[in-house]
């Protein structure tokens, strides 16, 4: 389990915008100069309200954003239906893909109130040329998104609805542990029941049944956006959740020096 130690707290005091970037994964390999450089990349902070589109599908992109506070959904809209195909937590660059692609194939939308730090693609171009170690870290962050996407595809194909819902919340809890924002008893989110449905590709009715099933099994209870869990290990076992694909623990943990 990720822990919050004194160095983590110092990171967030000295680097309030980017102190959670790759925390629990590669951040321990950044020296003070690297951390300062990443913090200074951010040219503006902006607050967004719930449901705002940060980056719209096919919009030409000249900036990318790191999530400082809140949650972000990646969504695809088709035939009057919304599909949530990704979820971001504090410390994530939510649209580094747009630096390379210039236009995204999905929307980047706030889930609840959010604070974002913005960096221009001109500055990122300089980083690619001048700071290869940081460029590689950003590449890693983008590939980490891809690892999560692959896992979501797998669980949608492999697990039933209650297990799938449980797996997504186990993943979210683990990602929040990495950045020191997890509680062991209550996972608080701004999510609604229809958000859970759109994450798992099921109807709102089936999402409700899945949530009820978790309660009846004594694994978790969902109330007004908060998931109450007495034993995360039991929930993880039920969901067949193994955290190694998040590269913070297990066989895929990045413990070797990062150059």
GIGIUR-V145638 format. One record per residue. SS is DSSP state (H for helix, E for strand, - for the rest). OMEGA is omega in degrees with one decimal (none if undefined). D_LAST is the distance of its C-alpha to the last C-alpha in Angstrom with 2 decimals. Layout:
BEGIN
ss/omega/d_last
SS/OMEGA/D_LAST
SS/OMEGA/D_LAST
END
This chain:
BEGIN
ss/omega/d_last
-/176.6/25.08
-/-179.8/22.80
-/177.3/24.25
-/178.5/24.59
-/-175.2/24.03
H/-179.7/24.44
H/176.7/20.81
H/-179.1/21.16
H/177.7/24.40
H/176.8/23.05
H/-174.3/20.33
H/174.6/23.23
H/-176.1/25.41
H/-177.7/23.03
-/-171.2/21.34
-/-178.3/24.29
-/-172.3/23.31
-/-176.4/19.65
-/178.1/19.43
-/-177.9/19.56
-/-179.8/16.81
-/174.5/14.90
-/-176.5/16.63
-/177.2/17.07
-/-174.3/14.04
-/-169.7/10.52
H/-178.9/12.02
H/179.2/11.94
H/176.1/8.21
-/171.0/9.23
-/-175.2/10.96
H/179.9/14.43
H/177.0/13.77
H/-177.6/11.44
H/178.4/14.25
H/-179.9/16.91
H/-179.5/15.64
H/179.3/15.66
H/-176.6/19.08
H/174.1/20.43
H/-173.4/19.75
-/-174.7/22.66
-/-177.9/25.86
E/170.1/28.44
E/-178.0/29.18
E/178.8/31.88
E/-179.9/33.89
E/175.8/35.18
-/-177.0/38.05
-/173.9/38.41
-/178.2/38.51
-/176.4/37.28
E/179.3/35.54
E/177.0/32.32
E/-177.4/31.62
-/177.3/34.41
-/176.7/34.26
-/175.2/34.46
-/178.8/34.12
-/-172.7/32.28
-/174.4/29.12
-/178.2/27.99
E/169.5/26.11
E/-171.4/23.86
E/171.2/24.15
E/-179.7/22.42
E/-180.0/24.86
E/-178.3/25.59
E/178.5/28.62
E/-179.2/30.61
E/178.9/30.20
E/171.1/29.87
E/163.4/31.41
E/-173.9/30.63
E/171.3/34.10
E/179.6/36.01
E/179.6/39.71
E/178.2/42.10
-/179.0/45.87
-/178.8/46.18
E/176.7/43.66
E/174.9/40.31
E/174.4/37.48
E/-173.3/34.53
E/177.6/31.62
E/-177.3/28.78
E/178.9/28.35
E/-179.1/25.87
-/179.9/25.56
-/-177.0/24.40
-/-179.9/20.74
-/162.7/20.69
E/-170.3/20.42
-/-177.0/23.70
-/172.1/23.79
-/176.3/20.50
H/-177.0/22.25
H/176.7/24.69
H/179.9/22.24
H/-172.0/22.07
H/-177.6/25.55
-/173.8/27.49
-/-179.5/30.02
-/176.6/29.55
-/-178.6/31.81
-/175.2/32.30
E/172.4/33.10
E/-167.7/30.93
E/178.8/33.47
E/172.8/33.61
E/-169.7/34.87
E/178.7/36.61
E/-175.2/35.82
E/168.5/32.27
E/-178.5/30.31
E/170.8/27.67
E/-172.5/25.42
E/177.0/25.53
E/-179.6/23.25
E/177.0/24.54
H/173.9/23.09
H/178.2/23.49
H/178.1/20.95
H/174.3/18.54
H/178.3/19.22
H/179.9/18.24
H/179.8/14.92
H/-178.0/14.20
H/-167.2/15.17
H/-174.4/13.91
-/-175.7/10.69
H/178.7/8.52
H/179.2/5.72
H/176.1/9.03
H/179.1/10.60
H/177.9/8.50
H/178.2/9.38
H/174.5/12.87
H/177.3/13.03
H/-179.4/12.31
H/179.0/15.06
H/178.3/17.38
H/175.0/16.98
H/173.5/17.67
H/-178.9/20.87
H/177.8/21.72
H/178.1/21.44
H/178.2/23.84
H/179.7/26.14
H/179.6/26.40
H/177.7/27.35
H/177.3/29.95
H/-179.0/31.45
H/-175.1/31.70
H/178.0/33.39
H/179.7/35.79
H/-168.1/36.90
H/-169.4/36.98
-/172.8/38.12
-/-171.0/41.34
H/179.1/41.53
H/178.1/41.53
H/-179.0/38.59
H/176.6/36.67
H/179.7/37.37
H/-178.5/36.38
H/-179.8/33.07
H/179.3/32.11
H/174.6/32.97
H/176.3/31.10
H/-178.6/27.95
H/178.4/28.62
H/-179.0/29.27
H/178.9/25.99
H/176.7/24.00
H/173.6/26.01
H/179.8/25.36
H/-176.9/21.62
-/173.3/22.48
-/-176.5/25.36
-/-177.0/28.13
-/169.6/29.85
-/-177.3/33.29
-/-177.0/34.46
-/-173.4/37.91
E/175.9/37.69
E/-173.9/35.20
E/179.9/36.38
-/171.9/35.85
-/-172.4/37.80
-/172.6/38.27
-/-179.5/41.72
H/179.6/43.13
H/173.4/42.99
H/177.8/39.23
H/177.3/38.89
H/-177.3/41.13
H/174.9/39.05
H/-172.1/35.81
H/177.2/37.51
-/178.9/39.72
-/179.1/42.94
-/176.9/45.89
H/178.1/46.32
H/-179.8/49.14
H/175.9/46.98
H/178.0/44.21
H/179.0/46.90
H/179.2/48.07
H/179.2/44.56
H/177.6/44.24
H/-179.9/47.72
H/178.5/46.88
H/177.7/43.94
H/-177.8/46.38
H/177.5/49.11
-/179.5/46.82
-/-176.0/46.00
-/-176.2/42.25
-/176.8/41.74
E/-177.4/43.84
E/177.9/43.11
E/173.6/44.89
-/175.5/44.40
-/-179.1/40.70
E/175.9/39.86
E/178.9/39.18
E/-175.4/40.61
-/177.2/39.33
-/-175.4/40.67
-/-178.7/38.40
H/-179.0/35.05
H/177.8/34.67
H/179.1/37.94
H/178.8/36.97
H/178.6/33.69
H/178.3/35.70
H/-177.8/38.21
H/-175.1/35.62
-/-176.4/33.78
-/172.0/30.62
-/-166.4/27.51
H/-171.7/24.43
H/-179.0/21.72
H/175.5/21.37
H/172.9/20.05
-/177.2/16.96
-/-179.6/17.77
-/177.9/19.81
H/-173.8/21.30
H/-176.6/20.07
H/-179.6/17.34
-/-177.9/15.87
-/-177.5/12.09
-/-178.7/12.20
-/178.2/9.51
-/-178.1/6.41
-/-176.6/3.79
-/none/0.00
END
